[in-house]
């Protein structure tokens, strides 16, 4: 039985370890799975290149609470229903919003500098 081979042009020559991994993946995995993984990787790479890659939950939370002062944290907590609406409009999940609130409560208890 003849093993099928694929010849692909690539942007730069892979090192031996990368080539070994590629051969291993193509040997062990079905082509359909490899294609779905490559599609995911290409979409992620395109989004990263365009600057539209959505960051993880931890980064979202840090972005929201990083430079919030005690007064700002207190105001946000007093107007929490409006803040929830804003966060939901941005597509944040309830667990993410809950984590933001937890950090805002901590910040609101700290004394102003």
N, C-alpha and C positions, 0 to 999 in steps of 0.2 A: 504494500500500500504506500502510495506517494503522499508525503506530508505536504499540505498546502503552505506556501510561503507568501509573504507580503513584503513588497519593497516600497518604502515611504521616503519622500524627501523631508528633511528636517532642517530647522534653522541653524543648529550647530551640532558638532559631533559630540555624542554622549561619552562620558568617561566609562571605564570598564564596569564599574559597580552599577551605573544606571542602565547600561546595556544588558547586564545580567538580570536586573530586576524586570526590565521590559520583556525579556525572553521568558522569564518565570511567569509573569502575569499572562502572557499570551498562551503559554503552555497549559496553565492551570484553569484559567477562566474562559467561559464562553464569550464569543465575540459580541453578542448582544449586551452582556454586562459591561464589557470593556467600552463599548460605544456609549452606553448611558453614563458611565463614569467620565468619559472624555467630554461628553456634552455638558455635564455639570461643571467640570473643570474649565471648559471654554467660557461658559456663561459667567462663572465667578471671575475669571481672568479679565473678561470684557468689562464687567462691572467695576472691578478694581481699577482697571485702566481708565475708565470714564469717571472715576471718583464717585460712583453711586452705590458702592458696596455697602449694604446695611451692616452695621456693627453689631456685636453681641450685646446681650443684656447688661453685662457689667459696664461696658463702655457707655451705653445709653444712660445708665444711672449716674455714672461719674460726670457725664456731660451736663446732666440736669442739676446736680447738686454741688458741683465743684466750687464755684465762687459765690455761693449763696450766703448772704450775711444772716445774722440772727434775726434781724427785723424782717428781712425778706422771707425767711423760713416761717416766721410767725404769721405773716400776711398770707402766704400760700396755704398754710394750715387753716386759717380763718375762712378762706375762700376755696376750700377743698373741692366742693362740688364743681366749681368752674374749672379748677385745675384738672380734675378727672376728665371733664369733657374735652379739654385741650389735649390731654395725653391720649385719649381714645381717638381723637381726630388725627393725631400723628401716627396712630397704629400701634401704640404701646399696649401690651397685654396687661391684664389685671395683676398678675404676679409682679411684673416690672413696676407698675404704679404703686403697689403695696410696698415694695422695697424702697422706692423713692420717698414715700411717706415716712417710713421708718427712719431714714437718714435725716429727713427734714425735722422730725420730732427731736432727734438728738441735737441737731444744730440749733433748734429754737430754744433749747434749754441752756446752751452755752451763753456766757456773758459776752457782750459786745466788746470789741477791742478799740 
